[in-house]
């Protein structure tokens, strides 16, 4: 391959998102060339940028300094990422784990408070395979290499190259302390889960206080012999064991035991609920893909059509049986799945968007989605998303990787820039993340911000400098405009929400203003009143009355103050 072809491939890998992870209010993206990007809320250093500042756009985490080199002195290439509530993990191709963010419970695997830049979890370097070997084999101690990382709530998990599971942070205890109430314990040292000795842990997920793992029935994984185990807090039935008693040791979820015809291939945990994707091994003619959920159901996050919790796995109602589901994830109180065909469904809090109660709707828009709701794409392939890869759910937002990894969509709560759109507003429909970011990382090919014309890197250094300066000025202007637009939209949303009980949406802009830019306020007011139903008219009347009462009250107070002042002035004048 020639140099131009090599450069093109490298550039494409830097643009391509291999995987994403979502925390409480931050998002991580891993690119094909092994870089990690972050955006959203920066509190506790969860973005790894060296500060606690929020980032409205994807920002590359700097791993270029000497301290981020592998043992061979090579630049680290990352192969996996994970996000807990307020902390982040990244796994490098040399097996080292890097962590940053909130660390009160030791979830970073290091001593101290929260960390603003990635630090290596060196505890694994001190451990060897003899931790999981017989005493007779202890002499054959070898360095431990991690092959997968996961995070959830305030805990972190890792699977090593021997298939052993490790956990640290705020974790379920591995033995009964004798107390009546279940409680977690904190550790900054990775501890092995001894229950799976002699088996291979293939996949794992964790919520706030529970863990679910897919483990080989035998010593090695053979492709379809996975058994589902769960343990930890079970106050809402999130372990899927048919009761609400907590477990200190992993226990088999009987629906997916060794003799089950259902083969589980994906698992995700919300704060207090669990979702699994499985195929029926008996269906030889077609690959039937089903989503199973159990645990807390107060907001419809189980997708069973009710707000009831479930202590046993139940199939999600309303999903088509002829589509293969390739990704599932759980937020705080919502769940999302995406199919190979590009269909996305979501269910749970606030119409399945995951929005918290303070962003409530009214009228026909009110309520949680108790069954799967289709999330439509407003693009050329709509309502489907072309080339879907993965979906990730934060506490109140959702991110989707599509177009084979070259495009990101997000929706839900937008505070702190967690949606990566350059704004801090909530989005009730998918909107494109600003990807790839216009930065020094993409000098090979830049896009004109206003005309969309691709500009190749010039060989003339003066021309390069001139283009970069123009791009920098344009980017600064764009940031200022976005800031003003965000403030204006926030003002409009507050005013609109006070009057009509729901956030402002572009669809609320009058047609005349959209088409011509002209706005006859008297005529539009009349048209709006005609279109409102009785409930909205009553709300508007209440808003008007409250405003009017407030104005009258303020006028009365001002008048009383004037009378008192006049009386005092008159009294003073009379005494003189």
N, C-alpha and C positions, 0 to 999 in steps of 0.2 A: 504493500500500500504506500502511496506517495505521501509527502509531508502534508499536502493540502487535505487529503482524506483523513489522516491521523488527527489533524487540527479540528476538522469538522466533527469527527466522532467524539473527541474530548469535549468540544463545545456542547454537543447535544447531551452528553452525560451530565454536564454541569447544569443544564437546564432541566433535566429530567428528575422528577421526584420519585424516589424508590419507595418511600414510606412516610407516614405522618403519625404524630401522636398528639393528643390533646390533654392538657391539665385543667385545673379549675378555671383559669382564665388566661391560659397561654397555649401556644401551638408550636410544635416542632416539625421540621421537615428534613428528611435525609435525601440528598441528591445522589445520582448514579456515580459521581466521581468521588463519593465519600465525604462530602462536606455536610455540615449541620447548620440549619437556619432556625431562627426563633422570632416570634413576635407576640404581642399582647401585653399583659400586665407584667411589670418588672419587679414588683415587690418581692423581697427576700432574695433577689438575684436569680430567680428561676429562669431568666433568659440567657444567663451566662455571658452577658456583654460587659461585665465589669461595673455595672451600675444598677440601680433599682428603677431606672427610667422606663416608662412604657414605650413600646415600639409599635407604630401603626402600620409599618411595612415589614416584610421579611428581612431580617438582618443576619448576615453570616457570622457565626461564632468563630472567633479567631483562635485557631489551633496552630498557627504558623511559627510560634516562638520555640526556642530550644527545649523548653520544658515539656513540650507536647511531641517530642520525637520518640520513636520506638526504640527498643533496646539496640537495634542495628543502626540507629541514627537516621532512619528514614522518616519521612513525613507520615503522620498517622492518617489512615483511611478508615472512616467509620462505616460499619455495616448494619447497625441497628440502633434505634432510639426508643426511649420510653419516657412517659410523663406521669408523675404522681400529682397530687392536688397542687402542691407548691414547689415541687422539685423535679429535676430532670436527670436522665441517665443517657449515656451514649457508649456503645460497645465498639472498640476499634478492631481492626482485622488481626492484630497481634494478640487478641483475647483480653486486653486490658479494659477495665471499666472506668469511665469518667463521670463524675457527678457534680451537680451544682444546685443551689437554691436553699430551701428551708431545711433545717437540720436539727430541730429541737429534739426529735426522737431518734436521731442517729440514722435516718434514712439515706444519708449520703455515704455512709460507711466510714466516716472520719469523725474525729473529735472536733468540738467547737460549735459555734453558732452557724447561721446561714452563710453560704459561700457565693460570691458574686461571679467568679470565673471557674471553669471546669478544673477539678482536681482529681488525680488518679486515686482509685480505691486500692491502696497497696496491701490491704489485708489478704487478698487472694494470693499475692506473691509469697506470703509467709506460710500458706497452706499447701499441702501436697495431697496426692491421691491416696496416701495411706490413711487419710481420715475415713475413707470408705472402703479400705482393704482389710483383709485378715492380718493378724499380727505377724504371721509368718512372711507376709509380703511387704512389711513396713520398710524393709531395707531398700525396696525398689521405688522409693519416693521420687516423684516426678512433678515438675511445675504444673499447677492447675491452670487450665485455659477455659475461659467462659465462652459459650456458644450462643447464648440468648439472654436478654434482660427484659424485665417487665417492672412496672411500678403502678401503684394505686393507693389512694388515700395517703397515709404517712408511712408506707412500707415499700421495700424494694425486693425484687426477686431475681435470681439468676439460675440458669441451667448450665452445667459445665460439660466438657467434652466426654465425660463418662456417663452422662445422663442423670447426674445427681442434681437435686434442687437445693438451693441456698436461699435464706431470707435474712433480712435485717431491717431495722427501723422499728415501727410500732407493730409488732407481730402477734399472732395467736400463740399462746404458750403450747409447748409440746407435752405437758403433763398437767394433771389436775392438781391445783394448789389446795383443794379442799374447801375453797370459798363457795358460797352459794351462788354468787354472781360471777358471770364471765368477765374477765378483764384482760387487756393486752399487756405485753411487757415490751420494754424498749431495749434495743441493743444496736451499737454501731459496728459490731463485729459480725460478719456473715456466719450464720449457723446452718449446718446441714439438716435437712428433713430426713431423719433416720428411717422413717416408715417405708421409704421406697428403695431401701437397700436391696440390690439384686434385680432391680427393674430400671427401665429407662423413662425418665420424664421427658415428654415430647413437647407439650405446650402447657402454659400456665397463665392464669389471670387472677387478679385480686381486686376486691372492693375496699371499703373502709375498714372492715374487720373480718373479712372472710377470704378464703383462697379456693380456687377450683383448678385442678390439674388433670391433664390427659396423660396417662401412664401406660406403658406397654404391659400386656398380660404376662409375657415371659421376660427373660433377661434382656432381650434385644427387641427393638421395634421392627415389625415385619410388614407394616403398611396399612393394616386394617384391624389390628388386634388391640386397639386402645380401650382402656377402662377409665371411666370418669370418677375422680375422687373429689371430695370437698371437706373442709373443716374450718373452724373458727366460730364467730358469732352467728347465731341462727335465729335471732329474735323475730325475724319476719319470714322464716322458711327459705332463706336465700341459699341454703345448702342443698335443697331439693331432696331431703331425706324423709319427707312425710310428717315432720313434726317441727317444733320450734325450740328444741333443746340444742344448746351449743356443743361443739365437738372439739376436743383437744388433739385428737389424732385423726388423720385422713380416713374417711369412710366412703365406701363405694356408693355412688348414686345408682340404685338398682335398675332404673330405666336404661342405663348405658353400661351394664356390667359385661362380663366376658362373653356371656351367651346371648346378649342382645343382638337383634338384627339391625339395629341402628348404629351406624358408624359416625362418630363425632369427628369433625375436622376443624372446627373453630370454636373458641370460647371467649366470652367477654363478661366483665363484671361491672355493674353500676355500684353506687354506694351501698345499696341494700337489695339488689336483685341481680340475677344471672341470666345470660342468654347463650344458647348453644346452636350451632348449625350442624345438621346431621343428614346423612343419606340412608335410605332403606336398602340394606344389602340384598334383600330378596328381589328387588325390582331390577331384573336383568335387562329388560327391554328399554327402560328409560331411567335416567338418574333423577330420582325424586329428592329434592332438597327441601328440608323443613327447618324452621326456626322454633326452638323450644325455649320457654322462659319460666322462671319461678322466683319467688321472693316477694318483696314489697310491691303492692299494686295500687296504692292509693291514688296515683295520678294517671293510671292506665298504662304505666311503663311496661307491663307484661303483654299488652296487646291481646288480652283475652276477651275484650268487649265489656269488661266490668272494672270496678275499682277495688275488687277483692284481691287480697294477697293469696299466694299459692305456695304450698310447701312441697308439692310434687311437680315435676316437669309437665307442662302442658303445651300443646302446639299453638302457635300464634294464629289467630283467626283472620282470614281476609287476604292472605298472601297466595298468589297463584302457585299451583303445583307443577307447572310446566317450565318454570325458570330455575336455573341453578343460582343459588345465593353464594357469592364469593367473599363477602365481608360482612361482619357484624360488629357493632360496638355499643356500649352503654354509657350514657351520661349520668348525671346525678339522679334525674327522674324521667329520662327518656331513652329510647332505644332506636337505632337505625340499622337498616340492612341495604345492601346494593347487590343487584344481580349481574350476571355476565352480560345480559342484554342491555344494560344501562338504565334499568329502572331502580329508583330509590324510594324506599318507604321509611316512614318514621312514625312513632307513636309515643304517647306519654304527655308530660306537662305542657300546657298551653299549645294545643293543636299539634303536639308532637315536636315542637320547636325547642323544647327544653328550657324555655324562658322561665325565670323565676316569677313568683306571684306579683311583684311590684311592677311588672310589665304586662298587666292583665288587659283582656279585651272585654267587650260588652256586646250585647245583642246577639246576632246570629254568629258572630265570631268568637263568642265566649266558650270556655270549657276546654278540658283536656281531650286528647285524641285517645279513645279507649281501644281503637282498632287501627291497623296500619293505614296511614294516609300517604298518598302518592306525593312525592316532592318533585315538581316539574322543573325542567330545564328551559330557561328562556333563551335558547340558542338555536343555531341552524338545524340541530338534530332534535329539537324539543318535541315532546316532553322528555325524551330519553337523554342520558348523558353518554356521549361517545367514549368508547375505550375506558370504562370504569376500572379502577385499580383497588381502591381502599376507601373506607369511611371511618372517621374517628369522631368521637363525641367528648366534649368537655362538660363542665358542670351545666352550662346553659348555651352551648354553641355546638355546631356540627361542621366538619370540614370533609370535603370529598376530593380525592385525586382522580382525575379523568384524563381523557385524550392520551391514554397509554403512559401517563405520568407527566405530561407537558402542560396540564392546566389544572388549576385548583379552584374549587367553588366553596363558599362558606355561607352560613346563615345562622340566625339566633341572636343572642345578646352580643352587642358589639362594643361594650365598654372597654376602655384601655386598649383598643385597637386589636382585640383578639381575633377578629375576622380577617385581618390583613388587607383591608380595602382602603386604608388611609383615612378611615372615618371611625368615629366612636359611637355610631348609631346602631340600633337594633335593625336586623334585616329579617323580614318575614318570608322572604323567598330567596333562593340561591343567587349569590352575586359573585363575580369573579375576584379572586385574590390577585393582588398586583404581583404577578409572577411571570417570567423571572424578574427579580428586582434590577432596576437600572443602577448598577454600581460598578466598582472597579473589577468585580469578579467576571463581568461580561464585556470586556473590551473588544473581544474578537468580533462581536457583531452588536451594534446598537440600533435602537429604534427611535426615530424621530417622535417626540411626545405628541406632536400636533398633527402630523400627516401620516404617521405609520410607515414611513419609508425606511427600509433597512440601509444602514450605512456601514460599509466595510472599513476596517482599520487601514488608514493611509500609511504609506511608507515614509511620508514627509513628517518629521517630528514637529515642525511648526504647525502643520495642518492638524496633527493629533491633538496638540495642546489647545489650539483654537476650538476644535470640536468639543473637547472635554470642558473647556471654560463655558461654552455656550450651553452644553448639557447641564453643567452645574448650576448656571443661572436659571435655566428653564426648570430644573428640579426644585430650586428654592422658591421660584414663583409658584410652582405647582403646589408645594407644601403650604405656602401662605394662603393660596386660594382654597385649598382643601380645609385649612383651619377655619377660614371665614365661612366656608360652606357648611362645615360641621356645626359651627356656632349658630348659624342661621337656621339650619335644619332642626337643631335642638330647641331653639326658641319656638319655631313653628310647631314642633311636635308637642311641646308643653302646652302651648295655647290651644292646639287642636284637641289634645287629649283632655284638657279641662272642659272643653265645650261638648265633645262628642264621645268621650270615654274610650278612645283608642288612639294609638300613635298615628302621627301623620304619615301618609303614604302618597307616592307620586300619583296614584289613581285618584286622589282627592283633589288634584288641581283641576279647575274648570276647563272644559274642552276649548272654550273660546280663547283662554289664555295660552293653552298648549299650541293651538293652531296659528294664532295671529300675534300673540304678545299683547293684544289689547284686552282691557278688563273693565267691564261696566259693572261696578260693585252693586248697584241697585238691582240690576237685572239678574245678576248671578245670585244675589241674596234671595230673590223671589224664586228662582229656579231651584235653589237648594232647599228652601222651605217646602216646595212642592214635592221634592223627591224623598224627604224624610218620612219615616214611619212614625206612628204615634209615640212609641217608646223614646225615639231620639228627639222628637219634638218636646216631650215632657222633660227630658234631660236638659235640652237647650233652654226651656223656660225656667227650670230650676237654676241653671247657671246665670241666666239674665237676672232673675230675682235676687240671687245672692250678691251679684255684682251691684245691682241697684241698691240693695239694702246696705251694702258696704259703703257706697258713695253717700247715701243719706246719713248714715251713722257718722261718717267722717265730717260731713257738712255741719251736722248738729253739734259735734264736739268742737269744731272750729268756731261756730257761732257762740257756744257757751264760753269758750276761752276769750272771745272778743268782748262779750258782755262783762265778764269778770274783770278784764283789763280796763274796760271803760269805767266800771264801777270803782276800781282802785284808783284810777287816774282822777276821777271826779272827787273821790274822798280825799286824796292827797291835796288837790287844788283847793278844796273847801277848808281844810285845816290850815292851809297857808293864809 
